[in-house]
Amino acid sequence: MKKLNVGVIGHGWVATAHIPAINATGKAQVTAICSSRPLDEAALSKQYGSPIKAYTDVKAMMSDPTLDVIDICSFPKDHPRQFIAALAAGKHVICEKPLALAAKDLEAMAAALRKSPKLKTCVNFEVRWSSQAKTIKSVLDAGLLGDVHYAEVDYFHGVGPWYGQFRWSSKKAEGGSSLLSAGCHALDALLMFLEGAVPVEVTAYSTSSKSEHFAAYDFPTTQINLVKFKDGRVGKTTSCLDCLQPYYFHTHLVGSHGALLDDRFHSTKLGGLNKAKWSHLSCGSVDSGDVKDHPYESQFHAYFDAIAAGQEMPLTSFWDAYKSHQLLFAADKSAATGRPVRL
């Protein structure tokens, strides 16, 4: 397999985590970066250890015939247009979350991808590639919890003025909503853990902190979402951007043969366990919102393998993320209207 050449749109916080991770896979290399700010090619090449061409025009970079993949690390409002343009240019696409800020734009992206079935996609719901998520999935696949009938996955992360993205993500036109801004990771993980469950209805409620730290937000910063699935299972996810506490990615799954709470579990499938005490899983926890701590390298490694095999990437292709975004937009509609929304 030849190394794939990747062009990155944007050179902000998240791009500086993507680029080393892409290069570290050994299966691809970043050879171009497009930024609205003029960048020094010599400085970029020195920073990342290989020759990089700098662009200020996205269309010009996408026209580069040497590029195989476009990595979209721009502002969320720009994702749909750039995603569709990259497909039209014949490039595979990596896209940061959220895919879009409106359901109509999500559908336009899906329509464009259906016309380009040979192009492969990766969406950065990288929590699915974390040690914690993969371990939980293994516990579920092994049947240690039996049939899970209740699941909750919650995202607690105080995103205030001390956080890099706050200046733009606190605005509805840029951040979208509590779920779109960050809590989508929890909702996406909920669907991963309830694999195959089809959501049919969601009821959501939202509120906001009175703390002056979060006064700049022009949308509700905390939202709770209750999901009913076709097979009778129920789920709950919370997106809380206005908490004053350590980062916490909470998971609680309850099944017919046991339960799991974060990095602990109990199972009647394992003889001799003390039902009064949790047993511990030796996995790393999702405990940071900092992109430098995210498992991008594992995710990109799988993505480049999928391109080589001509297959959809596992776990985080566009179509995986599409399902999560459909539920997300329904939840936001429910929170805005005060009524349950059917899917």
Secondary structure, 3 states (H helix, E strand, C coil): CCCEEEEEECCCCCHHHHHHHHHHCCCEEEEEEECCCCCCHHHHHHHHCCCCEEECCHHHHHCCCCCCEEEECCCHHHHHHHHHHHHHCCCEEEECCCCCCCHHHHHHHHHHHHCCCCCCEEECCHHHHCHHHHHHHHHHHCCCCCCEEEEEEEEECCCCCCCCCHHHHCCHHHHCCHHHHHHHHHHHHHHHHCCCCCEEEEEEEEECCCCHHHCCCCCCCEEEEEEEECCCCEEEEEEECCCCCCCEEEEEEEECCEEEECCEEEECCCCCCCCCCCEECCCCCCCCCCHHHCCHHHHHHHHHHHHHHCCCCCCCCHHHHHHHHHHHHHHHHHHHHCCCEEC
